[in-house]
Amino acid sequence: MEPIAVEAENLTSGTLASHPVCTAWAEGPETSVFHLANMLLVLGFMGGSGFYGLLYLYSFLAVGFFCSSIWAWSDPCTTDTFLWSFVLFAACVGQVVHVAYRLRKVTFEKEFQDLYNYMFKKLGVSLVHFGKIIVCCEGDIHTIEKDHCFAVEGKTSIDKLSVLVSGRIRVTVNGEFLHYIYPFQFLDSPEWDSLRPSEEGIFQVTLRADNQCRYIAWRRKKLYLLFARHRYIAKIFALVVRNDIADKLYSLNDKAFDSGGIRFDLRLPSYCHVPGPELERTAAFLQVAEE
């Protein structure tokens, strides 16, 4: 038993010699650089997703690991800590450069940025998908001078989808005013939604500029090819186009009056299928009943 005890004692002594036990706590706290590094790392890990979230995340992590490298360099016994901190700092700097480069590629002109903020951002569309939408229209913004027509009733073919970014468009049929089109509304959403991809048609209304207008246009064929490649973008366009049509119908509802001043609701099926003279007689009957 004695040789075993001696061997165990030698093993214990060798272990203590190679891994010295901490005999006392440090007299003071670590330097301020150490605490700053950890605070920056905590702030960095609170970053979110998306381009700006990643930029925030890696920026704070890079500064945090840099401060950790400075702290580790001041202690000659922490070579491994310094190396790991510096490697992580270099990796985060590389990520910052990469994200900044990608963010630069999805930076748009003011009109496109306004369009994204007003129409697509609230639907959760990423800048990457919006960039594909802009590439499809070749990044062009078209101009209509005052009193010039975007479309003429019965003549202009329906070959694109357009959205107004500035100015105001007057919509008329047979010379009678229907409604206005304001910025960030589609110019031809009803015509677009009424046709299948293989069909062709012409405008049934006239669209004239009240002042100088600027708009973005997507060619039908190119846009349908984009929809075929990205079903998500197709669903987004279906949503915004049909929402635009609903807004136009509600604007028409404000003008649905009879000779007695009674407003009709376009949402009612009876209004959509009853001839005008019969509506007039119905309104007169309601007035008599109320009296």
N, C-alpha and C positions, 0 to 999 in steps of 0.2 A: 504493500500500500504506500510505502514511503516514496518509491520512485514516481508513482502516479501523482502524489501530492507535490513533489518537487517540479514535475513537468507542468502541472497545472499552474503552479506559482510562476514559473518562467514564462508560460504563455500569457498569463495576466500581465506580467511586467512588460513583456514585449508589446502588448496591445496598448497599454498606457503610454509607453514610450512613443509609439507611432501616432496615437491620437490623444494628445494631452487634454486632460479635463479642465474645463473653465473653473478656476478656483475663486474668482470674484467677478462681480458685475463691473462693467465699465464705469469709470468715475463720472462721466458726463454723457449727454446724448450725442448722436451722430451730427455731422455738420449740416448746415442749412441746405446744402446741395442735395444731400440724400433725401431729406424730407420734400424738397421741391420736386425731385424726380418722381417720387411716389405720388404726390398730388397730381402731377401732370399725367401720369399713367392712369390714375383713377378718372380724370376728366376725359382722357382719350377713349377709354373703354365705354364711356357714356354716349359715344357717337352713334348716329343712326345710319340708315341705308341711303341709297341714292348717291349721286355724284358729290353733292355738297356734304352729305353725311360722311362719306368715305374720306373726303378731303379734310374734314374736321378730325376724324378718327386718327388718320395716319400722321397729321401734322402734330397733334398733341403727343402721340406715341413717339414720334421722332425726337421731339424736344425732351421728352421724359427719359428715353434711353440715352440721349446725349448727356444729360445731367447725371444719369447713373454711371456712364463711362467716366465722367470727370471724377465722381466720388470714388469709383473703383481704382482709378489711376493713382489717386493720392495714397492708397494703401498698397505697399509693395507685396503684401501677402495675398492679394486677391487678383492674381493674373487671369485666372479663368473667368472671374466675374467681369473684368474689364473687357476681355475678348468677346464674351457673349453679348454684353451690353452694346459694344460697338458694332457687332454684326447685325443685331436687331435694329440699331439706329440706321445703319446703311440700308437695310431692307425697307424700313419705313420711308426713308427719303426717296428710294426708288419708286415706292408705291405712290407717294405724293406727286412725283413727276409724271408717272403714268396716268393717274386720275386727272391731273391738270391738263395733260395733252388730250385725253378723251373729252374733257369738258370743253376745251377749246373747239373741238370738232362739232359740238352740238350747240354752239353759240350762234344766235340768229340776228338778223336785222330787227329794227324796232317793230315794224309792222308784223313780222312773223312772231316775235316775242309777245306782242300784245294779243295776237290771235291765240297763241298757246295759253296765255294766262286767262283769257276770257272764256274760251270754248273748250279746251282740252285738259287743262290742268285740273279742273274740278272733277273730271271723270277719272283721274288717276293715270292718265296717259304719260308714260315716261318720255324724257327728252330724246331717247334713242328712237322710239317709235315715231315721235313727232318729226324727227330728222328724216325718217324714211318718207313721211308724208310730204315734207317740203322738197325732198329730192324728186319726188314724182311730178311736182309742178315746175321743176327745174329752177326753183328759187326766183321766179319772175313775178313782178308786181306790175299789173297793167293799169293804164290811166284812161278815163273817159272824160272828155271835156264837157263843159256845161252845155245843155240842150242837145247833146249827142245821144244816140240810142245804143243801148247794149243789145237789145233785141227788138225786132219789129214784128208785129202781129201777122201771122200767116206767111211770113217770109224767112225768118231766121231759123236755121236748123238747130236742133238740140244735140250738141256734140261735146259739151263740157259741163263741169260742175264748178260754180264760182261762188265766192264769198266776198262781201263788201268789207273793206277795212277802213275806209274813210269816205265822207260825203253822204249824199242822200239820193235815192232813186225813186222816181214816181212810176207807179204801175197803173196802166189804163187798158181798157178793153172797149173797142168801138168808140174811142174818144172819151169814155166816161172814166172818171177817177175811181180806182179801187182802194189802194193803200200805198203807204211809203215803205221802202226798204232802208233800214238804218245799218250803221256799221256792225260788223260781226253777225250779220244775217245773210243767208244764202240768197243769191239772185234768182236761182232757177231750181230750187228744191222740189216744187210740185212737178215740174217737167221731168226732172231726174227720176223721181220716185214712180212716175206713171209709166215709164218705159222699161222693158226688159233689156238685158245687155245686147241682145241680137236685134232689137227693134230700133227704128228711126222715127223721128217726129219733128214737128216745127212748133214754135211758140204760138200760143193762142192769146197772148197779151203783149203789150208794148212796154218796154222798160226804158225810160228816158232819165238822164242825169239832171237833177235840179241845180247842181254845182259840180265843180271838178271832183271826180270820184276815183278812188284807187281800189282795185280788187285783185284777188288771187284766183287763178283758174287751173283746174285739173282736166286734162283731156280724158274722155270716157274710156278709150281703149287702154291707156296707160294706168288709169285708176282701177279698172277691172283686173288688170294684170297684177297690180299691187294687192288687191283683195284676194286673188287666187293664191298668192304667196304668203299672205299674212291674214288669217281669218280674224284675228283680234282687231286689226285695223278696219276690216269690213264691218264688224259689229259696232265699232265706235262710230263710223260714218252713218250707218243705218240709224243709230240712236240720235245723232245730232241733226240729221236731215229731217227725220220725222218730227222731232221736237220743233224744228224751225217751221215746218208745215202747220203744226198745231198753233204756234204763235201767230202765223198769218191768218188762220181761220178765226182766231179770237179777235184779231184786229178788224176783220170784216164783220164780226158780230156786233161791234159798236155802231155799225152803219145800217143794221137791219131794222128799219122802221117802216111802218105803214103810213097812210095819209093821216091817220088819227094820232100819230105820235107813239104808238105802241111798239115796243121793241120785241123782235122775235129772236129766239135762241137758236142759233145754227146747229146746236148739238141735238135738237129734237128731231127724230125721224120724220115727224109729220111736216116739218118745215121743208125738209129736203125733197119731199115727194108731192107736195101740194102746189098747184099752179098759183101764180100771183093773184089773179082775180078772186079765186076762192079764198085766199088768205085775207084779202080785203073784206070780203063778205063776213068771214069769221070774226075779224076784228070789230066790224060794225055791230055784229050780233052781241059780242062781249060787252061793248059799250052800252048797248040798250039794256042788257041784263043787269049791269051795274047800276044804271039809273033806276 
